[in-house]
Amino acid sequence: MEVYKKKNCSIIFAGGYFHPQTMMFESAEGIELIRRTRADKAFVSAAGIHDELGVTTVYPHELQAKKTILSTTKSVYFAKIGDFQTIIVDNGIPDKYAAFIREQGIELIVV
């Protein structure tokens, strides 16, 4: 309820079956909307954290939406910086990031 009052924030609700215990809507259309939206920031709840299972949820209807949110945000980890031999960037790279890349022994090309 507080987010809609903030500038530069958009709230998007996908319709579908309403789960009152979690206040969540669930539908295939909602999952597709999440895929297309590609959020900059996402707030995702968890039921717990387990040393072997990882981050968990209690309700099965939340699973697909949470996995989709995490896999489609704009900033998703996919590799270590050391996995690259050369990185090509525009001239807007901050000095601290350029220095970090070079310290890792990676060729940095600024165009």
Phi and psi restraints in degrees (range 20) as a CNS / XPLOR table:
assign (resid 1 and name C) (resid 2 and name N)
       (resid 2 and name CA) (resid 2 and name C) 1.0 -82.6 20.0 2
assign (resid 2 and name N) (resid 2 and name CA)
       (resid 2 and name C) (resid 3 and name N) 1.0 -27.8 20.0 2
assign (resid 2 and name C) (resid 3 and name N)
       (resid 3 and name CA) (resid 3 and name C) 1.0 -64.1 20.0 2
assign (resid 3 and name N) (resid 3 and name CA)
       (resid 3 and name C) (resid 4 and name N) 1.0 -38.0 20.0 2
assign (resid 3 and name C) (resid 4 and name N)
       (resid 4 and name CA) (resid 4 and name C) 1.0 -63.0 20.0 2
assign (resid 4 and name N) (resid 4 and name CA)
       (resid 4 and name C) (resid 5 and name N) 1.0 -18.9 20.0 2
assign (resid 4 and name C) (resid 5 and name N)
       (resid 5 and name CA) (resid 5 and name C) 1.0 -81.4 20.0 2
assign (resid 5 and name N) (resid 5 and name CA)
       (resid 5 and name C) (resid 6 and name N) 1.0 -14.7 20.0 2
assign (resid 5 and name C) (resid 6 and name N)
       (resid 6 and name CA) (resid 6 and name C) 1.0 -81.5 20.0 2
assign (resid 6 and name N) (resid 6 and name CA)
       (resid 6 and name C) (resid 7 and name N) 1.0 143.6 20.0 2
assign (resid 6 and name C) (resid 7 and name N)
       (resid 7 and name CA) (resid 7 and name C) 1.0 -72.4 20.0 2
assign (resid 7 and name N) (resid 7 and name CA)
       (resid 7 and name C) (resid 8 and name N) 1.0 152.0 20.0 2
assign (resid 7 and name C) (resid 8 and name N)
       (resid 8 and name CA) (resid 8 and name C) 1.0 60.8 20.0 2
assign (resid 8 and name N) (resid 8 and name CA)
       (resid 8 and name C) (resid 9 and name N) 1.0 24.6 20.0 2
assign (resid 8 and name C) (resid 9 and name N)
       (resid 9 and name CA) (resid 9 and name C) 1.0 -121.2 20.0 2
assign (resid 9 and name N) (resid 9 and name CA)
       (resid 9 and name C) (resid 10 and name N) 1.0 138.4 20.0 2
assign (resid 9 and name C) (resid 10 and name N)
       (resid 10 and name CA) (resid 10 and name C) 1.0 -121.6 20.0 2
assign (resid 10 and name N) (resid 10 and name CA)
       (resid 10 and name C) (resid 11 and name N) 1.0 137.2 20.0 2
assign (resid 10 and name C) (resid 11 and name N)
       (resid 11 and name CA) (resid 11 and name C) 1.0 -108.4 20.0 2
assign (resid 11 and name N) (resid 11 and name CA)
       (resid 11 and name C) (resid 12 and name N) 1.0 129.6 20.0 2
assign (resid 11 and name C) (resid 12 and name N)
       (resid 12 and name CA) (resid 12 and name C) 1.0 -123.9 20.0 2
assign (resid 12 and name N) (resid 12 and name CA)
       (resid 12 and name C) (resid 13 and name N) 1.0 123.9 20.0 2
assign (resid 12 and name C) (resid 13 and name N)
       (resid 13 and name CA) (resid 13 and name C) 1.0 -112.5 20.0 2
assign (resid 13 and name N) (resid 13 and name CA)
       (resid 13 and name C) (resid 14 and name N) 1.0 130.5 20.0 2
assign (resid 13 and name C) (resid 14 and name N)
       (resid 14 and name CA) (resid 14 and name C) 1.0 -95.8 20.0 2
assign (resid 14 and name N) (resid 14 and name CA)
       (resid 14 and name C) (resid 15 and name N) 1.0 135.2 20.0 2
assign (resid 14 and name C) (resid 15 and name N)
       (resid 15 and name CA) (resid 15 and name C) 1.0 -74.9 20.0 2
assign (resid 15 and name N) (resid 15 and name CA)
       (resid 15 and name C) (resid 16 and name N) 1.0 -173.0 20.0 2
assign (resid 15 and name C) (resid 16 and name N)
       (resid 16 and name CA) (resid 16 and name C) 1.0 131.2 20.0 2
assign (resid 16 and name N) (resid 16 and name CA)
       (resid 16 and name C) (resid 17 and name N) 1.0 -158.4 20.0 2
assign (resid 16 and name C) (resid 17 and name N)
       (resid 17 and name CA) (resid 17 and name C) 1.0 -71.6 20.0 2
assign (resid 17 and name N) (resid 17 and name CA)
       (resid 17 and name C) (resid 18 and name N) 1.0 129.1 20.0 2
assign (resid 17 and name C) (resid 18 and name N)
       (resid 18 and name CA) (resid 18 and name C) 1.0 -91.5 20.0 2
assign (resid 18 and name N) (resid 18 and name CA)
       (resid 18 and name C) (resid 19 and name N) 1.0 125.8 20.0 2
assign (resid 18 and name C) (resid 19 and name N)
       (resid 19 and name CA) (resid 19 and name C) 1.0 -103.9 20.0 2
assign (resid 19 and name N) (resid 19 and name CA)
       (resid 19 and name C) (resid 20 and name N) 1.0 101.6 20.0 2
assign (resid 19 and name C) (resid 20 and name N)
       (resid 20 and name CA) (resid 20 and name C) 1.0 -62.7 20.0 2
assign (resid 20 and name N) (resid 20 and name CA)
       (resid 20 and name C) (resid 21 and name N) 1.0 -30.1 20.0 2
assign (resid 20 and name C) (resid 21 and name N)
       (resid 21 and name CA) (resid 21 and name C) 1.0 -67.1 20.0 2
assign (resid 21 and name N) (resid 21 and name CA)
       (resid 21 and name C) (resid 22 and name N) 1.0 -25.1 20.0 2
assign (resid 21 and name C) (resid 22 and name N)
       (resid 22 and name CA) (resid 22 and name C) 1.0 -118.1 20.0 2
assign (resid 22 and name N) (resid 22 and name CA)
       (resid 22 and name C) (resid 23 and name N) 1.0 -2.9 20.0 2
assign (resid 22 and name C) (resid 23 and name N)
       (resid 23 and name CA) (resid 23 and name C) 1.0 58.8 20.0 2
assign (resid 23 and name N) (resid 23 and name CA)
       (resid 23 and name C) (resid 24 and name N) 1.0 36.8 20.0 2
assign (resid 23 and name C) (resid 24 and name N)
       (resid 24 and name CA) (resid 24 and name C) 1.0 -119.0 20.0 2
assign (resid 24 and name N) (resid 24 and name CA)
       (resid 24 and name C) (resid 25 and name N) 1.0 143.8 20.0 2
assign (resid 24 and name C) (resid 25 and name N)
       (resid 25 and name CA) (resid 25 and name C) 1.0 -99.4 20.0 2
assign (resid 25 and name N) (resid 25 and name CA)
       (resid 25 and name C) (resid 26 and name N) 1.0 140.2 20.0 2
assign (resid 25 and name C) (resid 26 and name N)
       (resid 26 and name CA) (resid 26 and name C) 1.0 -131.8 20.0 2
assign (resid 26 and name N) (resid 26 and name CA)
       (resid 26 and name C) (resid 27 and name N) 1.0 128.7 20.0 2
assign (resid 26 and name C) (resid 27 and name N)
       (resid 27 and name CA) (resid 27 and name C) 1.0 -166.8 20.0 2
assign (resid 27 and name N) (resid 27 and name CA)
       (resid 27 and name C) (resid 28 and name N) 1.0 160.0 20.0 2
assign (resid 27 and name C) (resid 28 and name N)
       (resid 28 and name CA) (resid 28 and name C) 1.0 -63.6 20.0 2
assign (resid 28 and name N) (resid 28 and name CA)
       (resid 28 and name C) (resid 29 and name N) 1.0 -36.3 20.0 2
assign (resid 28 and name C) (resid 29 and name N)
       (resid 29 and name CA) (resid 29 and name C) 1.0 -64.8 20.0 2
assign (resid 29 and name N) (resid 29 and name CA)
       (resid 29 and name C) (resid 30 and name N) 1.0 -36.7 20.0 2
assign (resid 29 and name C) (resid 30 and name N)
       (resid 30 and name CA) (resid 30 and name C) 1.0 -64.6 20.0 2
assign (resid 30 and name N) (resid 30 and name CA)
       (resid 30 and name C) (resid 31 and name N) 1.0 -40.8 20.0 2
assign (resid 30 and name C) (resid 31 and name N)
       (resid 31 and name CA) (resid 31 and name C) 1.0 -63.2 20.0 2
assign (resid 31 and name N) (resid 31 and name CA)
       (resid 31 and name C) (resid 32 and name N) 1.0 -42.2 20.0 2
assign (resid 31 and name C) (resid 32 and name N)
       (resid 32 and name CA) (resid 32 and name C) 1.0 -65.0 20.0 2
assign (resid 32 and name N) (resid 32 and name CA)
       (resid 32 and name C) (resid 33 and name N) 1.0 -38.2 20.0 2
assign (resid 32 and name C) (resid 33 and name N)
       (resid 33 and name CA) (resid 33 and name C) 1.0 -62.1 20.0 2
assign (resid 33 and name N) (resid 33 and name CA)
       (resid 33 and name C) (resid 34 and name N) 1.0 -41.5 20.0 2
assign (resid 33 and name C) (resid 34 and name N)
       (resid 34 and name CA) (resid 34 and name C) 1.0 -61.2 20.0 2
assign (resid 34 and name N) (resid 34 and name CA)
       (resid 34 and name C) (resid 35 and name N) 1.0 -44.1 20.0 2
assign (resid 34 and name C) (resid 35 and name N)
       (resid 35 and name CA) (resid 35 and name C) 1.0 -59.8 20.0 2
assign (resid 35 and name N) (resid 35 and name CA)
       (resid 35 and name C) (resid 36 and name N) 1.0 -40.8 20.0 2
assign (resid 35 and name C) (resid 36 and name N)
       (resid 36 and name CA) (resid 36 and name C) 1.0 -77.5 20.0 2
assign (resid 36 and name N) (resid 36 and name CA)
       (resid 36 and name C) (resid 37 and name N) 1.0 -24.4 20.0 2
assign (resid 36 and name C) (resid 37 and name N)
       (resid 37 and name CA) (resid 37 and name C) 1.0 -76.6 20.0 2
assign (resid 37 and name N) (resid 37 and name CA)
       (resid 37 and name C) (resid 38 and name N) 1.0 -40.9 20.0 2
assign (resid 37 and name C) (resid 38 and name N)
       (resid 38 and name CA) (resid 38 and name C) 1.0 52.2 20.0 2
assign (resid 38 and name N) (resid 38 and name CA)
       (resid 38 and name C) (resid 39 and name N) 1.0 68.7 20.0 2
assign (resid 38 and name C) (resid 39 and name N)
       (resid 39 and name CA) (resid 39 and name C) 1.0 -63.9 20.0 2
assign (resid 39 and name N) (resid 39 and name CA)
       (resid 39 and name C) (resid 40 and name N) 1.0 147.8 20.0 2
assign (resid 39 and name C) (resid 40 and name N)
       (resid 40 and name CA) (resid 40 and name C) 1.0 -75.4 20.0 2
assign (resid 40 and name N) (resid 40 and name CA)
       (resid 40 and name C) (resid 41 and name N) 1.0 -39.9 20.0 2
assign (resid 40 and name C) (resid 41 and name N)
       (resid 41 and name CA) (resid 41 and name C) 1.0 -135.8 20.0 2
assign (resid 41 and name N) (resid 41 and name CA)
       (resid 41 and name C) (resid 42 and name N) 1.0 142.1 20.0 2
assign (resid 41 and name C) (resid 42 and name N)
       (resid 42 and name CA) (resid 42 and name C) 1.0 -135.6 20.0 2
assign (resid 42 and name N) (resid 42 and name CA)
       (resid 42 and name C) (resid 43 and name N) 1.0 138.4 20.0 2
assign (resid 42 and name C) (resid 43 and name N)
       (resid 43 and name CA) (resid 43 and name C) 1.0 -109.0 20.0 2
assign (resid 43 and name N) (resid 43 and name CA)
       (resid 43 and name C) (resid 44 and name N) 1.0 113.0 20.0 2
assign (resid 43 and name C) (resid 44 and name N)
       (resid 44 and name CA) (resid 44 and name C) 1.0 -123.3 20.0 2
assign (resid 44 and name N) (resid 44 and name CA)
       (resid 44 and name C) (resid 45 and name N) 1.0 125.1 20.0 2
assign (resid 44 and name C) (resid 45 and name N)
       (resid 45 and name CA) (resid 45 and name C) 1.0 -82.5 20.0 2
assign (resid 45 and name N) (resid 45 and name CA)
       (resid 45 and name C) (resid 46 and name N) 1.0 160.9 20.0 2
assign (resid 45 and name C) (resid 46 and name N)
       (resid 46 and name CA) (resid 46 and name C) 1.0 -138.7 20.0 2
assign (resid 46 and name N) (resid 46 and name CA)
       (resid 46 and name C) (resid 47 and name N) 1.0 146.9 20.0 2
assign (resid 46 and name C) (resid 47 and name N)
       (resid 47 and name CA) (resid 47 and name C) 1.0 -77.9 20.0 2
assign (resid 47 and name N) (resid 47 and name CA)
       (resid 47 and name C) (resid 48 and name N) 1.0 -30.7 20.0 2
assign (resid 47 and name C) (resid 48 and name N)
       (resid 48 and name CA) (resid 48 and name C) 1.0 -176.5 20.0 2
assign (resid 48 and name N) (resid 48 and name CA)
       (resid 48 and name C) (resid 49 and name N) 1.0 176.4 20.0 2
assign (resid 48 and name C) (resid 49 and name N)
       (resid 49 and name CA) (resid 49 and name C) 1.0 -128.9 20.0 2
assign (resid 49 and name N) (resid 49 and name CA)
       (resid 49 and name C) (resid 50 and name N) 1.0 129.5 20.0 2
assign (resid 49 and name C) (resid 50 and name N)
       (resid 50 and name CA) (resid 50 and name C) 1.0 -121.1 20.0 2
assign (resid 50 and name N) (resid 50 and name CA)
       (resid 50 and name C) (resid 51 and name N) 1.0 141.0 20.0 2
assign (resid 50 and name C) (resid 51 and name N)
       (resid 51 and name CA) (resid 51 and name C) 1.0 -65.6 20.0 2
assign (resid 51 and name N) (resid 51 and name CA)
       (resid 51 and name C) (resid 52 and name N) 1.0 -22.5 20.0 2
assign (resid 51 and name C) (resid 52 and name N)
       (resid 52 and name CA) (resid 52 and name C) 1.0 -109.1 20.0 2
assign (resid 52 and name N) (resid 52 and name CA)
       (resid 52 and name C) (resid 53 and name N) 1.0 -36.1 20.0 2
assign (resid 52 and name C) (resid 53 and name N)
       (resid 53 and name CA) (resid 53 and name C) 1.0 -86.4 20.0 2
assign (resid 53 and name N) (resid 53 and name CA)
       (resid 53 and name C) (resid 54 and name N) 1.0 -20.2 20.0 2
assign (resid 53 and name C) (resid 54 and name N)
       (resid 54 and name CA) (resid 54 and name C) 1.0 85.6 20.0 2
assign (resid 54 and name N) (resid 54 and name CA)
       (resid 54 and name C) (resid 55 and name N) 1.0 -146.9 20.0 2
assign (resid 54 and name C) (resid 55 and name N)
       (resid 55 and name CA) (resid 55 and name C) 1.0 -81.7 20.0 2
assign (resid 55 and name N) (resid 55 and name CA)
       (resid 55 and name C) (resid 56 and name N) 1.0 132.0 20.0 2
assign (resid 55 and name C) (resid 56 and name N)
       (resid 56 and name CA) (resid 56 and name C) 1.0 -123.0 20.0 2
assign (resid 56 and name N) (resid 56 and name CA)
       (resid 56 and name C) (resid 57 and name N) 1.0 162.0 20.0 2
assign (resid 56 and name C) (resid 57 and name N)
       (resid 57 and name CA) (resid 57 and name C) 1.0 -129.9 20.0 2
assign (resid 57 and name N) (resid 57 and name CA)
       (resid 57 and name C) (resid 58 and name N) 1.0 153.0 20.0 2
assign (resid 57 and name C) (resid 58 and name N)
       (resid 58 and name CA) (resid 58 and name C) 1.0 -86.8 20.0 2
assign (resid 58 and name N) (resid 58 and name CA)
       (resid 58 and name C) (resid 59 and name N) 1.0 -37.3 20.0 2
assign (resid 58 and name C) (resid 59 and name N)
       (resid 59 and name CA) (resid 59 and name C) 1.0 -99.0 20.0 2
assign (resid 59 and name N) (resid 59 and name CA)
       (resid 59 and name C) (resid 60 and name N) 1.0 121.4 20.0 2
assign (resid 59 and name C) (resid 60 and name N)
       (resid 60 and name CA) (resid 60 and name C) 1.0 -58.7 20.0 2
assign (resid 60 and name N) (resid 60 and name CA)
       (resid 60 and name C) (resid 61 and name N) 1.0 -29.6 20.0 2
assign (resid 60 and name C) (resid 61 and name N)
       (resid 61 and name CA) (resid 61 and name C) 1.0 -67.8 20.0 2
assign (resid 61 and name N) (resid 61 and name CA)
       (resid 61 and name C) (resid 62 and name N) 1.0 -15.2 20.0 2
assign (resid 61 and name C) (resid 62 and name N)
       (resid 62 and name CA) (resid 62 and name C) 1.0 -85.2 20.0 2
assign (resid 62 and name N) (resid 62 and name CA)
       (resid 62 and name C) (resid 63 and name N) 1.0 -21.2 20.0 2
assign (resid 62 and name C) (resid 63 and name N)
       (resid 63 and name CA) (resid 63 and name C) 1.0 -55.7 20.0 2
assign (resid 63 and name N) (resid 63 and name CA)
       (resid 63 and name C) (resid 64 and name N) 1.0 -54.5 20.0 2
assign (resid 63 and name C) (resid 64 and name N)
       (resid 64 and name CA) (resid 64 and name C) 1.0 -64.3 20.0 2
assign (resid 64 and name N) (resid 64 and name CA)
       (resid 64 and name C) (resid 65 and name N) 1.0 -41.0 20.0 2
assign (resid 64 and name C) (resid 65 and name N)
       (resid 65 and name CA) (resid 65 and name C) 1.0 -63.2 20.0 2
assign (resid 65 and name N) (resid 65 and name CA)
       (resid 65 and name C) (resid 66 and name N) 1.0 -44.7 20.0 2
assign (resid 65 and name C) (resid 66 and name N)
       (resid 66 and name CA) (resid 66 and name C) 1.0 -66.1 20.0 2
assign (resid 66 and name N) (resid 66 and name CA)
       (resid 66 and name C) (resid 67 and name N) 1.0 -41.7 20.0 2
assign (resid 66 and name C) (resid 67 and name N)
       (resid 67 and name CA) (resid 67 and name C) 1.0 -64.0 20.0 2
assign (resid 67 and name N) (resid 67 and name CA)
       (resid 67 and name C) (resid 68 and name N) 1.0 -39.5 20.0 2
assign (resid 67 and name C) (resid 68 and name N)
       (resid 68 and name CA) (resid 68 and name C) 1.0 -67.7 20.0 2
assign (resid 68 and name N) (resid 68 and name CA)
       (resid 68 and name C) (resid 69 and name N) 1.0 -42.5 20.0 2
assign (resid 68 and name C) (resid 69 and name N)
       (resid 69 and name CA) (resid 69 and name C) 1.0 -57.6 20.0 2
assign (resid 69 and name N) (resid 69 and name CA)
       (resid 69 and name C) (resid 70 and name N) 1.0 -48.2 20.0 2
assign (resid 69 and name C) (resid 70 and name N)
       (resid 70 and name CA) (resid 70 and name C) 1.0 -68.3 20.0 2
assign (resid 70 and name N) (resid 70 and name CA)
       (resid 70 and name C) (resid 71 and name N) 1.0 -29.8 20.0 2
assign (resid 70 and name C) (resid 71 and name N)
       (resid 71 and name CA) (resid 71 and name C) 1.0 -86.8 20.0 2
assign (resid 71 and name N) (resid 71 and name CA)
       (resid 71 and name C) (resid 72 and name N) 1.0 -9.3 20.0 2
assign (resid 71 and name C) (resid 72 and name N)
       (resid 72 and name CA) (resid 72 and name C) 1.0 -120.2 20.0 2
assign (resid 72 and name N) (resid 72 and name CA)
       (resid 72 and name C) (resid 73 and name N) 1.0 3.6 20.0 2
assign (resid 72 and name C) (resid 73 and name N)
       (resid 73 and name CA) (resid 73 and name C) 1.0 -66.1 20.0 2
assign (resid 73 and name N) (resid 73 and name CA)
       (resid 73 and name C) (resid 74 and name N) 1.0 157.3 20.0 2
assign (resid 73 and name C) (resid 74 and name N)
       (resid 74 and name CA) (resid 74 and name C) 1.0 -67.6 20.0 2
assign (resid 74 and name N) (resid 74 and name CA)
       (resid 74 and name C) (resid 75 and name N) 1.0 -25.7 20.0 2
assign (resid 74 and name C) (resid 75 and name N)
       (resid 75 and name CA) (resid 75 and name C) 1.0 -117.1 20.0 2
assign (resid 75 and name N) (resid 75 and name CA)
       (resid 75 and name C) (resid 76 and name N) 1.0 91.8 20.0 2
assign (resid 75 and name C) (resid 76 and name N)
       (resid 76 and name CA) (resid 76 and name C) 1.0 -121.1 20.0 2
assign (resid 76 and name N) (resid 76 and name CA)
       (resid 76 and name C) (resid 77 and name N) 1.0 127.8 20.0 2
assign (resid 76 and name C) (resid 77 and name N)
       (resid 77 and name CA) (resid 77 and name C) 1.0 -61.1 20.0 2
assign (resid 77 and name N) (resid 77 and name CA)
       (resid 77 and name C) (resid 78 and name N) 1.0 133.4 20.0 2
assign (resid 77 and name C) (resid 78 and name N)
       (resid 78 and name CA) (resid 78 and name C) 1.0 -139.9 20.0 2
assign (resid 78 and name N) (resid 78 and name CA)
       (resid 78 and name C) (resid 79 and name N) 1.0 -8.5 20.0 2
assign (resid 78 and name C) (resid 79 and name N)
       (resid 79 and name CA) (resid 79 and name C) 1.0 -163.5 20.0 2
assign (resid 79 and name N) (resid 79 and name CA)
       (resid 79 and name C) (resid 80 and name N) 1.0 161.2 20.0 2
assign (resid 79 and name C) (resid 80 and name N)
       (resid 80 and name CA) (resid 80 and name C) 1.0 -85.8 20.0 2
assign (resid 80 and name N) (resid 80 and name CA)
       (resid 80 and name C) (resid 81 and name N) 1.0 150.8 20.0 2
assign (resid 80 and name C) (resid 81 and name N)
       (resid 81 and name CA) (resid 81 and name C) 1.0 -59.3 20.0 2
assign (resid 81 and name N) (resid 81 and name CA)
       (resid 81 and name C) (resid 82 and name N) 1.0 -33.8 20.0 2
assign (resid 81 and name C) (resid 82 and name N)
       (resid 82 and name CA) (resid 82 and name C) 1.0 -69.8 20.0 2
assign (resid 82 and name N) (resid 82 and name CA)
       (resid 82 and name C) (resid 83 and name N) 1.0 -7.8 20.0 2
assign (resid 82 and name C) (resid 83 and name N)
       (resid 83 and name CA) (resid 83 and name C) 1.0 -75.6 20.0 2
assign (resid 83 and name N) (resid 83 and name CA)
       (resid 83 and name C) (resid 84 and name N) 1.0 -7.7 20.0 2
assign (resid 83 and name C) (resid 84 and name N)
       (resid 84 and name CA) (resid 84 and name C) 1.0 -109.6 20.0 2
assign (resid 84 and name N) (resid 84 and name CA)
       (resid 84 and name C) (resid 85 and name N) 1.0 143.7 20.0 2
assign (resid 84 and name C) (resid 85 and name N)
       (resid 85 and name CA) (resid 85 and name C) 1.0 -95.7 20.0 2
assign (resid 85 and name N) (resid 85 and name CA)
       (resid 85 and name C) (resid 86 and name N) 1.0 -33.9 20.0 2
assign (resid 85 and name C) (resid 86 and name N)
       (resid 86 and name CA) (resid 86 and name C) 1.0 -138.3 20.0 2
assign (resid 86 and name N) (resid 86 and name CA)
       (resid 86 and name C) (resid 87 and name N) 1.0 138.2 20.0 2
assign (resid 86 and name C) (resid 87 and name N)
       (resid 87 and name CA) (resid 87 and name C) 1.0 -125.5 20.0 2
assign (resid 87 and name N) (resid 87 and name CA)
       (resid 87 and name C) (resid 88 and name N) 1.0 130.0 20.0 2
assign (resid 87 and name C) (resid 88 and name N)
       (resid 88 and name CA) (resid 88 and name C) 1.0 -111.8 20.0 2
assign (resid 88 and name N) (resid 88 and name CA)
       (resid 88 and name C) (resid 89 and name N) 1.0 125.7 20.0 2
assign (resid 88 and name C) (resid 89 and name N)
       (resid 89 and name CA) (resid 89 and name C) 1.0 -134.1 20.0 2
assign (resid 89 and name N) (resid 89 and name CA)
       (resid 89 and name C) (resid 90 and name N) 1.0 168.1 20.0 2
assign (resid 89 and name C) (resid 90 and name N)
       (resid 90 and name CA) (resid 90 and name C) 1.0 -82.4 20.0 2
assign (resid 90 and name N) (resid 90 and name CA)
       (resid 90 and name C) (resid 91 and name N) 1.0 174.9 20.0 2
assign (resid 90 and name C) (resid 91 and name N)
       (resid 91 and name CA) (resid 91 and name C) 1.0 -76.7 20.0 2
assign (resid 91 and name N) (resid 91 and name CA)
       (resid 91 and name C) (resid 92 and name N) 1.0 7.7 20.0 2
assign (resid 91 and name C) (resid 92 and name N)
       (resid 92 and name CA) (resid 92 and name C) 1.0 -90.7 20.0 2
assign (resid 92 and name N) (resid 92 and name CA)
       (resid 92 and name C) (resid 93 and name N) 1.0 5.4 20.0 2
assign (resid 92 and name C) (resid 93 and name N)
       (resid 93 and name CA) (resid 93 and name C) 1.0 -67.1 20.0 2
assign (resid 93 and name N) (resid 93 and name CA)
       (resid 93 and name C) (resid 94 and name N) 1.0 129.3 20.0 2
assign (resid 93 and name C) (resid 94 and name N)
       (resid 94 and name CA) (resid 94 and name C) 1.0 -63.9 20.0 2
assign (resid 94 and name N) (resid 94 and name CA)
       (resid 94 and name C) (resid 95 and name N) 1.0 147.2 20.0 2
assign (resid 94 and name C) (resid 95 and name N)
       (resid 95 and name CA) (resid 95 and name C) 1.0 -55.0 20.0 2
assign (resid 95 and name N) (resid 95 and name CA)
       (resid 95 and name C) (resid 96 and name N) 1.0 -39.3 20.0 2
assign (resid 95 and name C) (resid 96 and name N)
       (resid 96 and name CA) (resid 96 and name C) 1.0 -65.1 20.0 2
assign (resid 96 and name N) (resid 96 and name CA)
       (resid 96 and name C) (resid 97 and name N) 1.0 -34.4 20.0 2
assign (resid 96 and name C) (resid 97 and name N)
       (resid 97 and name CA) (resid 97 and name C) 1.0 -74.9 20.0 2
assign (resid 97 and name N) (resid 97 and name CA)
       (resid 97 and name C) (resid 98 and name N) 1.0 -37.5 20.0 2
assign (resid 97 and name C) (resid 98 and name N)
       (resid 98 and name CA) (resid 98 and name C) 1.0 -62.2 20.0 2
assign (resid 98 and name N) (resid 98 and name CA)
       (resid 98 and name C) (resid 99 and name N) 1.0 -43.6 20.0 2
assign (resid 98 and name C) (resid 99 and name N)
       (resid 99 and name CA) (resid 99 and name C) 1.0 -64.1 20.0 2
assign (resid 99 and name N) (resid 99 and name CA)
       (resid 99 and name C) (resid 100 and name N) 1.0 -42.4 20.0 2
assign (resid 99 and name C) (resid 100 and name N)
       (resid 100 and name CA) (resid 100 and name C) 1.0 -59.9 20.0 2
assign (resid 100 and name N) (resid 100 and name CA)
       (resid 100 and name C) (resid 101 and name N) 1.0 -45.9 20.0 2
assign (resid 100 and name C) (resid 101 and name N)
       (resid 101 and name CA) (resid 101 and name C) 1.0 -60.5 20.0 2
assign (resid 101 and name N) (resid 101 and name CA)
       (resid 101 and name C) (resid 102 and name N) 1.0 -46.9 20.0 2
assign (resid 101 and name C) (resid 102 and name N)
       (resid 102 and name CA) (resid 102 and name C) 1.0 -64.9 20.0 2
assign (resid 102 and name N) (resid 102 and name CA)
       (resid 102 and name C) (resid 103 and name N) 1.0 -36.9 20.0 2
assign (resid 102 and name C) (resid 103 and name N)
       (resid 103 and name CA) (resid 103 and name C) 1.0 -62.7 20.0 2
assign (resid 103 and name N) (resid 103 and name CA)
       (resid 103 and name C) (resid 104 and name N) 1.0 -24.8 20.0 2
assign (resid 103 and name C) (resid 104 and name N)
       (resid 104 and name CA) (resid 104 and name C) 1.0 -81.9 20.0 2
assign (resid 104 and name N) (resid 104 and name CA)
       (resid 104 and name C) (resid 105 and name N) 1.0 -0.1 20.0 2
assign (resid 104 and name C) (resid 105 and name N)
       (resid 105 and name CA) (resid 105 and name C) 1.0 79.3 20.0 2
assign (resid 105 and name N) (resid 105 and name CA)
       (resid 105 and name C) (resid 106 and name N) 1.0 21.0 20.0 2
assign (resid 105 and name C) (resid 106 and name N)
       (resid 106 and name CA) (resid 106 and name C) 1.0 -99.9 20.0 2
assign (resid 106 and name N) (resid 106 and name CA)
       (resid 106 and name C) (resid 107 and name N) 1.0 134.6 20.0 2
assign (resid 106 and name C) (resid 107 and name N)
       (resid 107 and name CA) (resid 107 and name C) 1.0 -67.9 20.0 2
assign (resid 107 and name N) (resid 107 and name CA)
       (resid 107 and name C) (resid 108 and name N) 1.0 128.8 20.0 2
assign (resid 107 and name C) (resid 108 and name N)
       (resid 108 and name CA) (resid 108 and name C) 1.0 -113.5 20.0 2
assign (resid 108 and name N) (resid 108 and name CA)
       (resid 108 and name C) (resid 109 and name N) 1.0 122.3 20.0 2
assign (resid 108 and name C) (resid 109 and name N)
       (resid 109 and name CA) (resid 109 and name C) 1.0 -112.1 20.0 2
assign (resid 109 and name N) (resid 109 and name CA)
       (resid 109 and name C) (resid 110 and name N) 1.0 118.8 20.0 2
assign (resid 109 and name C) (resid 110 and name N)
       (resid 110 and name CA) (resid 110 and name C) 1.0 -105.6 20.0 2
assign (resid 110 and name N) (resid 110 and name CA)
       (resid 110 and name C) (resid 111 and name N) 1.0 123.1 20.0 2
